[in-house]
Amino acid sequence: MARVLYIIIIIFALYGCAKEVELDKPAAYYEEMGDTLASEGKYTKAAERYEQALVRAESPEYAATIQLALADSYFLAGKYIDAIPVYEVYLEVYQGWESAKLATVRVGLAYFNLVRYASQDQTNTERALFYLEEVKRKYPDLVEEYDVDLRIQLLRERLAKKEMQIAFYYARILKPEPEFLRYKYVVTHYSDTIYYGEAVYKVVKLLLKKDEVDEAEYYLLKLISDDKENKFVAKTRELIDKYKEKKEKERLKALKESGNTENADKQPVKDNLQENQEQPAQVEDNNEQAVQEEPAPEEINQ
């Protein structure tokens, strides 16, 4: 009974007691009306009846059935903002129930349908990803039916794009440190997205500005190991090669100006990439043709 009272409190909080509830009819009466309206595609009006049925539910089990029908009515009506809190309250109260698996999918899909453009707030994207990853972890039998893997990948692409946009902003206002951290975050957390190669390239570029060539070469080797056909492999290697050529010219010039030509003919510092040629991720020939860029996926339908 405590669960029923909890549901009643939440429902009244969500809907502000805007509708007067007829207390002279049993829950089944309103549930039947809701079912009829839903079967006719009148989901908004069906939701009103399910609300009335929920308040009159005699048991937690019955309340669970009605609450799920209420959330589904809002979902099918395209009122995702209304559906989400009902699903989430359901999951809080009835977690562990068999029907919770469908509620988890549906709330994830509701958030998914509210995903905004990358330039906007990504709270809905993060919440959709949270619930869909829960589905993949807890309910693998539903993954294929609801295209969970594809949706997760689209959400991750969106979040990676947001991080890149923030990094570009910091680049425009000349804030290299937060810019670097954003690119590095993409490299660390979104290596499965189309933005990974570009993020590595940007990280290397900023590292070379600080003369941190060893770490720059580490990121190049990581990119080669993760995705050797990525078009940014060649671009990043070229960036490092040009940096080394410049440094070698500066070294020879300094020796010449100091009059110390004795060491001018000595070999420059050994290339760290050559030292790693025995590793599984080998550095490719500089003349290798770059792979054509894959087109970015279209924006997620709102």
Secondary structure, 3 states (H helix, E strand, C coil): CHHHHHHHHHHHHHHCCCCCCCCCCCHHHHHHHHHHHHHCCCHHHHHHHHHHHHHCCCCHHHHHHHHHHHHHHHHHCCCHHHHHHHHHHHHHHHCCCCCHHHHHHHHHHHHHCCCCCCCCCCHHHHHHHHHHHHHHHHCHHHCCCCCHHHHHHHHHHHHHHHHHHHHHHHHHCCCHHHHHHHHHHHHHHCCCCCCHHHHHHHHHHHHHHCCCHHHHHHHHHHHHHHCCCCHHHHHHHHHHHHHHHHHHHHHHHHHHHHCCCCCCCCCCCCCHHHHCCCCCCCCCCCCCCCCCCCCCCCCCCC
